[in-house]
């Protein structure tokens, strides 16, 4: 009897070991498949665009995968790792929008209120007739892409807004604008009663579970801060400017940024105000150019979406020109079956984030060189389509 039971036990143990080995093999196979997909998309981009280093992170069925390429600095040949900090440029706007949504969820910020209600310094200006929401959706009436040089400092930016005159009636046109989204973040911080950078680093990032994200990179983390490069391969990092933190100031890792994507895909575990904030960023406020739905920070499209439509929505024309908008009243609630995306650039860095909540898939691409948006979009689209085969 003992020998018979022992034999049964050996069979059971062997079966469990085989099952474990098959699961391990399947996991390894998935990792290898995803790596092959990412390598095939990213390798040619780095070569053709002469990009020193990239960090790519992919979320598939709520599991993260990280892939690093090249160097963070050409001077010391330090390789890119999961902990390398990159400037993410205008992807920062999605964080700014999340902070504004957080203020709204707590009853501190009313998006329908006039801007001058929160900023008495702007009473008597055009901002007596412009709402906070219009700032957050680039529809204030034609604010430019950048501040004029004479006003591009923190102490001069309110002087610019005091004298600015709209080109269009508020709410009728979209014109992508750092001053618009930047002032949106500034107002949100005012409503919460603390400086913007402090709210980001001490409140929003921690609540999102981000441990290596900064407005001001601390000295202890400077060795992990990638060196950016211009088109002429000159080293460069982002400099100070009016509302720079609000519009393009976040520095983060692929690990943290993918964790942020996961929070946007599945916000349910977050505290209620933050969950509500993410819902607000993913709500649709209007359609522009017949292609793109404008959220707060994010732009999105029904999924699946054709590449041409995605390229149009991320084109230089969409960044530089004014377009009439078709408002949604009320705003459309968040759609799981949509593709959300945002590009971001500084002089020396290029970023792209895309995710589809219904598919539980997300892609983060960070580079220490600014390269064309269409190249980023095509590479991410290639990865996204290929991932359909491994889910």
Secondary structure as a PSIPRED ss2 file (coil, helix, strand):
# PSIPRED VFORMAT (PSIPRED V4.0)

   1 X C   1.000  0.000  0.000
   2 X H   0.000  1.000  0.000
   3 X H   0.000  1.000  0.000
   4 X H   0.000  1.000  0.000
   5 X H   0.000  1.000  0.000
   6 X H   0.000  1.000  0.000
   7 X H   0.000  1.000  0.000
   8 X H   0.000  1.000  0.000
   9 X H   0.000  1.000  0.000
  10 X H   0.000  1.000  0.000
  11 X H   0.000  1.000  0.000
  12 X H   0.000  1.000  0.000
  13 X H   0.000  1.000  0.000
  14 X H   0.000  1.000  0.000
  15 X H   0.000  1.000  0.000
  16 X H   0.000  1.000  0.000
  17 X H   0.000  1.000  0.000
  18 X H   0.000  1.000  0.000
  19 X H   0.000  1.000  0.000
  20 X H   0.000  1.000  0.000
  21 X H   0.000  1.000  0.000
  22 X H   0.000  1.000  0.000
  23 X H   0.000  1.000  0.000
  24 X H   0.000  1.000  0.000
  25 X H   0.000  1.000  0.000
  26 X H   0.000  1.000  0.000
  27 X H   0.000  1.000  0.000
  28 X H   0.000  1.000  0.000
  29 X H   0.000  1.000  0.000
  30 X H   0.000  1.000  0.000
  31 X H   0.000  1.000  0.000
  32 X H   0.000  1.000  0.000
  33 X H   0.000  1.000  0.000
  34 X H   0.000  1.000  0.000
  35 X H   0.000  1.000  0.000
  36 X H   0.000  1.000  0.000
  37 X H   0.000  1.000  0.000
  38 X H   0.000  1.000  0.000
  39 X H   0.000  1.000  0.000
  40 X H   0.000  1.000  0.000
  41 X H   0.000  1.000  0.000
  42 X H   0.000  1.000  0.000
  43 X H   0.000  1.000  0.000
  44 X H   0.000  1.000  0.000
  45 X H   0.000  1.000  0.000
  46 X H   0.000  1.000  0.000
  47 X H   0.000  1.000  0.000
  48 X H   0.000  1.000  0.000
  49 X H   0.000  1.000  0.000
  50 X C   1.000  0.000  0.000
  51 X C   1.000  0.000  0.000
  52 X C   1.000  0.000  0.000
  53 X E   0.000  0.000  1.000
  54 X E   0.000  0.000  1.000
  55 X E   0.000  0.000  1.000
  56 X E   0.000  0.000  1.000
  57 X E   0.000  0.000  1.000
  58 X E   0.000  0.000  1.000
  59 X E   0.000  0.000  1.000
  60 X E   0.000  0.000  1.000
  61 X C   1.000  0.000  0.000
  62 X C   1.000  0.000  0.000
  63 X E   0.000  0.000  1.000
  64 X E   0.000  0.000  1.000
  65 X E   0.000  0.000  1.000
  66 X E   0.000  0.000  1.000
  67 X E   0.000  0.000  1.000
  68 X E   0.000  0.000  1.000
  69 X E   0.000  0.000  1.000
  70 X E   0.000  0.000  1.000
  71 X E   0.000  0.000  1.000
  72 X C   1.000  0.000  0.000
  73 X C   1.000  0.000  0.000
  74 X C   1.000  0.000  0.000
  75 X C   1.000  0.000  0.000
  76 X C   1.000  0.000  0.000
  77 X C   1.000  0.000  0.000
  78 X C   1.000  0.000  0.000
  79 X E   0.000  0.000  1.000
  80 X C   1.000  0.000  0.000
  81 X C   1.000  0.000  0.000
  82 X C   1.000  0.000  0.000
  83 X C   1.000  0.000  0.000
  84 X C   1.000  0.000  0.000
  85 X E   0.000  0.000  1.000
  86 X E   0.000  0.000  1.000
  87 X E   0.000  0.000  1.000
  88 X C   1.000  0.000  0.000
  89 X H   0.000  1.000  0.000
  90 X H   0.000  1.000  0.000
  91 X H   0.000  1.000  0.000
  92 X H   0.000  1.000  0.000
  93 X H   0.000  1.000  0.000
  94 X H   0.000  1.000  0.000
  95 X H   0.000  1.000  0.000
  96 X H   0.000  1.000  0.000
  97 X H   0.000  1.000  0.000
  98 X H   0.000  1.000  0.000
  99 X H   0.000  1.000  0.000
 100 X H   0.000  1.000  0.000
 101 X H   0.000  1.000  0.000
 102 X H   0.000  1.000  0.000
 103 X H   0.000  1.000  0.000
 104 X H   0.000  1.000  0.000
 105 X H   0.000  1.000  0.000
 106 X C   1.000  0.000  0.000
 107 X C   1.000  0.000  0.000
 108 X C   1.000  0.000  0.000
 109 X C   1.000  0.000  0.000
 110 X C   1.000  0.000  0.000
 111 X C   1.000  0.000  0.000
 112 X C   1.000  0.000  0.000
 113 X C   1.000  0.000  0.000
 114 X E   0.000  0.000  1.000
 115 X H   0.000  1.000  0.000
 116 X H   0.000  1.000  0.000
 117 X H   0.000  1.000  0.000
 118 X H   0.000  1.000  0.000
 119 X C   1.000  0.000  0.000
 120 X H   0.000  1.000  0.000
 121 X H   0.000  1.000  0.000
 122 X H   0.000  1.000  0.000
 123 X C   1.000  0.000  0.000
 124 X C   1.000  0.000  0.000
 125 X C   1.000  0.000  0.000
 126 X H   0.000  1.000  0.000
 127 X H   0.000  1.000  0.000
 128 X H   0.000  1.000  0.000
 129 X C   1.000  0.000  0.000
 130 X C   1.000  0.000  0.000
 131 X E   0.000  0.000  1.000
 132 X H   0.000  1.000  0.000
 133 X H   0.000  1.000  0.000
 134 X H   0.000  1.000  0.000
 135 X H   0.000  1.000  0.000
 136 X H   0.000  1.000  0.000
 137 X C   1.000  0.000  0.000
 138 X C   1.000  0.000  0.000
 139 X C   1.000  0.000  0.000
 140 X C   1.000  0.000  0.000
 141 X C   1.000  0.000  0.000
 142 X C   1.000  0.000  0.000
 143 X C   1.000  0.000  0.000
 144 X C   1.000  0.000  0.000
 145 X C   1.000  0.000  0.000
 146 X C   1.000  0.000  0.000
 147 X C   1.000  0.000  0.000
 148 X C   1.000  0.000  0.000
 149 X H   0.000  1.000  0.000
 150 X H   0.000  1.000  0.000
 151 X H   0.000  1.000  0.000
 152 X C   1.000  0.000  0.000
 153 X C   1.000  0.000  0.000
 154 X C   1.000  0.000  0.000
 155 X C   1.000  0.000  0.000
 156 X C   1.000  0.000  0.000
 157 X H   0.000  1.000  0.000
 158 X H   0.000  1.000  0.000
 159 X H   0.000  1.000  0.000
 160 X H   0.000  1.000  0.000
 161 X H   0.000  1.000  0.000
 162 X H   0.000  1.000  0.000
 163 X H   0.000  1.000  0.000
 164 X C   1.000  0.000  0.000
 165 X C   1.000  0.000  0.000
 166 X C   1.000  0.000  0.000
 167 X C   1.000  0.000  0.000
 168 X C   1.000  0.000  0.000
 169 X C   1.000  0.000  0.000
 170 X C   1.000  0.000  0.000
 171 X C   1.000  0.000  0.000
 172 X C   1.000  0.000  0.000
 173 X E   0.000  0.000  1.000
 174 X E   0.000  0.000  1.000
 175 X C   1.000  0.000  0.000
 176 X C   1.000  0.000  0.000
 177 X C   1.000  0.000  0.000
 178 X H   0.000  1.000  0.000
 179 X H   0.000  1.000  0.000
 180 X H   0.000  1.000  0.000
 181 X H   0.000  1.000  0.000
 182 X H   0.000  1.000  0.000
 183 X H   0.000  1.000  0.000
 184 X H   0.000  1.000  0.000
 185 X H   0.000  1.000  0.000
 186 X H   0.000  1.000  0.000
 187 X H   0.000  1.000  0.000
 188 X H   0.000  1.000  0.000
 189 X H   0.000  1.000  0.000
 190 X H   0.000  1.000  0.000
 191 X H   0.000  1.000  0.000
 192 X H   0.000  1.000  0.000
 193 X C   1.000  0.000  0.000
 194 X C   1.000  0.000  0.000
 195 X C   1.000  0.000  0.000
 196 X H   0.000  1.000  0.000
 197 X H   0.000  1.000  0.000
 198 X H   0.000  1.000  0.000
 199 X H   0.000  1.000  0.000
 200 X H   0.000  1.000  0.000
 201 X H   0.000  1.000  0.000
 202 X H   0.000  1.000  0.000
 203 X H   0.000  1.000  0.000
 204 X H   0.000  1.000  0.000
 205 X H   0.000  1.000  0.000
 206 X H   0.000  1.000  0.000
 207 X H   0.000  1.000  0.000
 208 X C   1.000  0.000  0.000
 209 X C   1.000  0.000  0.000
 210 X C   1.000  0.000  0.000
 211 X C   1.000  0.000  0.000
 212 X C   1.000  0.000  0.000
 213 X C   1.000  0.000  0.000
 214 X E   0.000  0.000  1.000
 215 X C   1.000  0.000  0.000
 216 X C   1.000  0.000  0.000
 217 X C   1.000  0.000  0.000
 218 X C   1.000  0.000  0.000
 219 X H   0.000  1.000  0.000
 220 X H   0.000  1.000  0.000
 221 X H   0.000  1.000  0.000
 222 X H   0.000  1.000  0.000
 223 X H   0.000  1.000  0.000
 224 X H   0.000  1.000  0.000
 225 X E   0.000  0.000  1.000
 226 X C   1.000  0.000  0.000
 227 X C   1.000  0.000  0.000
 228 X E   0.000  0.000  1.000
 229 X E   0.000  0.000  1.000
 230 X C   1.000  0.000  0.000
 231 X C   1.000  0.000  0.000
 232 X C   1.000  0.000  0.000
 233 X C   1.000  0.000  0.000
 234 X C   1.000  0.000  0.000
 235 X E   0.000  0.000  1.000
 236 X E   0.000  0.000  1.000
 237 X C   1.000  0.000  0.000
 238 X C   1.000  0.000  0.000
 239 X C   1.000  0.000  0.000
 240 X C   1.000  0.000  0.000
 241 X C   1.000  0.000  0.000
 242 X C   1.000  0.000  0.000
 243 X C   1.000  0.000  0.000
 244 X H   0.000  1.000  0.000
 245 X H   0.000  1.000  0.000
 246 X H   0.000  1.000  0.000
 247 X H   0.000  1.000  0.000
 248 X H   0.000  1.000  0.000
 249 X C   1.000  0.000  0.000
 250 X C   1.000  0.000  0.000
 251 X E   0.000  0.000  1.000
 252 X E   0.000  0.000  1.000
 253 X C   1.000  0.000  0.000
 254 X H   0.000  1.000  0.000
 255 X H   0.000  1.000  0.000
 256 X H   0.000  1.000  0.000
 257 X H   0.000  1.000  0.000
 258 X H   0.000  1.000  0.000
 259 X H   0.000  1.000  0.000
 260 X H   0.000  1.000  0.000
 261 X H   0.000  1.000  0.000
 262 X H   0.000  1.000  0.000
 263 X H   0.000  1.000  0.000
 264 X H   0.000  1.000  0.000
 265 X H   0.000  1.000  0.000
 266 X C   1.000  0.000  0.000
 267 X H   0.000  1.000  0.000
 268 X H   0.000  1.000  0.000
 269 X H   0.000  1.000  0.000
 270 X C   1.000  0.000  0.000
 271 X C   1.000  0.000  0.000
 272 X H   0.000  1.000  0.000
 273 X H   0.000  1.000  0.000
 274 X H   0.000  1.000  0.000
 275 X H   0.000  1.000  0.000
 276 X H   0.000  1.000  0.000
 277 X H   0.000  1.000  0.000
 278 X H   0.000  1.000  0.000
 279 X H   0.000  1.000  0.000
 280 X H   0.000  1.000  0.000
 281 X H   0.000  1.000  0.000
 282 X C   1.000  0.000  0.000
 283 X C   1.000  0.000  0.000
 284 X E   0.000  0.000  1.000
 285 X E   0.000  0.000  1.000
 286 X E   0.000  0.000  1.000
 287 X E   0.000  0.000  1.000
 288 X E   0.000  0.000  1.000
 289 X C   1.000  0.000  0.000
 290 X C   1.000  0.000  0.000
 291 X C   1.000  0.000  0.000
 292 X E   0.000  0.000  1.000
 293 X E   0.000  0.000  1.000
 294 X E   0.000  0.000  1.000
 295 X C   1.000  0.000  0.000
 296 X C   1.000  0.000  0.000
 297 X C   1.000  0.000  0.000
 298 X C   1.000  0.000  0.000
 299 X E   0.000  0.000  1.000
 300 X E   0.000  0.000  1.000
 301 X E   0.000  0.000  1.000
 302 X E   0.000  0.000  1.000
 303 X C   1.000  0.000  0.000
 304 X C   1.000  0.000  0.000
 305 X C   1.000  0.000  0.000
 306 X C   1.000  0.000  0.000
 307 X H   0.000  1.000  0.000
 308 X H   0.000  1.000  0.000
 309 X H   0.000  1.000  0.000
 310 X H   0.000  1.000  0.000
 311 X H   0.000  1.000  0.000
 312 X H   0.000  1.000  0.000
 313 X H   0.000  1.000  0.000
 314 X C   1.000  0.000  0.000
 315 X C   1.000  0.000  0.000
 316 X H   0.000  1.000  0.000
 317 X H   0.000  1.000  0.000
 318 X H   0.000  1.000  0.000
 319 X H   0.000  1.000  0.000
 320 X H   0.000  1.000  0.000
 321 X C   1.000  0.000  0.000
 322 X C   1.000  0.000  0.000
 323 X E   0.000  0.000  1.000
 324 X E   0.000  0.000  1.000
 325 X E   0.000  0.000  1.000
 326 X E   0.000  0.000  1.000
 327 X E   0.000  0.000  1.000
 328 X E   0.000  0.000  1.000
 329 X E   0.000  0.000  1.000
 330 X E   0.000  0.000  1.000
 331 X E   0.000  0.000  1.000
 332 X E   0.000  0.000  1.000
 333 X C   1.000  0.000  0.000
 334 X C   1.000  0.000  0.000
 335 X C   1.000  0.000  0.000
 336 X C   1.000  0.000  0.000
 337 X C   1.000  0.000  0.000
 338 X E   0.000  0.000  1.000
 339 X E   0.000  0.000  1.000
 340 X E   0.000  0.000  1.000
 341 X E   0.000  0.000  1.000
 342 X E   0.000  0.000  1.000
 343 X E   0.000  0.000  1.000
 344 X E   0.000  0.000  1.000
 345 X E   0.000  0.000  1.000
 346 X E   0.000  0.000  1.000
 347 X C   1.000  0.000  0.000
 348 X C   1.000  0.000  0.000
 349 X E   0.000  0.000  1.000
 350 X E   0.000  0.000  1.000
 351 X E   0.000  0.000  1.000
 352 X E   0.000  0.000  1.000
 353 X E   0.000  0.000  1.000
 354 X E   0.000  0.000  1.000
 355 X E   0.000  0.000  1.000
 356 X E   0.000  0.000  1.000
 357 X H   0.000  1.000  0.000
 358 X H   0.000  1.000  0.000
 359 X H   0.000  1.000  0.000
 360 X C   1.000  0.000  0.000
 361 X E   0.000  0.000  1.000
 362 X E   0.000  0.000  1.000
 363 X E   0.000  0.000  1.000
 364 X E   0.000  0.000  1.000
 365 X E   0.000  0.000  1.000
 366 X E   0.000  0.000  1.000
 367 X E   0.000  0.000  1.000
 368 X C   1.000  0.000  0.000
 369 X E   0.000  0.000  1.000
 370 X C   1.000  0.000  0.000
 371 X C   1.000  0.000  0.000
 372 X C   1.000  0.000  0.000
 373 X H   0.000  1.000  0.000
 374 X H   0.000  1.000  0.000
 375 X H   0.000  1.000  0.000
 376 X H   0.000  1.000  0.000
 377 X H   0.000  1.000  0.000
 378 X H   0.000  1.000  0.000
 379 X H   0.000  1.000  0.000
 380 X H   0.000  1.000  0.000
 381 X H   0.000  1.000  0.000
 382 X H   0.000  1.000  0.000
 383 X H   0.000  1.000  0.000
 384 X H   0.000  1.000  0.000
 385 X H   0.000  1.000  0.000
 386 X H   0.000  1.000  0.000
 387 X H   0.000  1.000  0.000
 388 X C   1.000  0.000  0.000
 389 X C   1.000  0.000  0.000
 390 X C   1.000  0.000  0.000
 391 X C   1.000  0.000  0.000
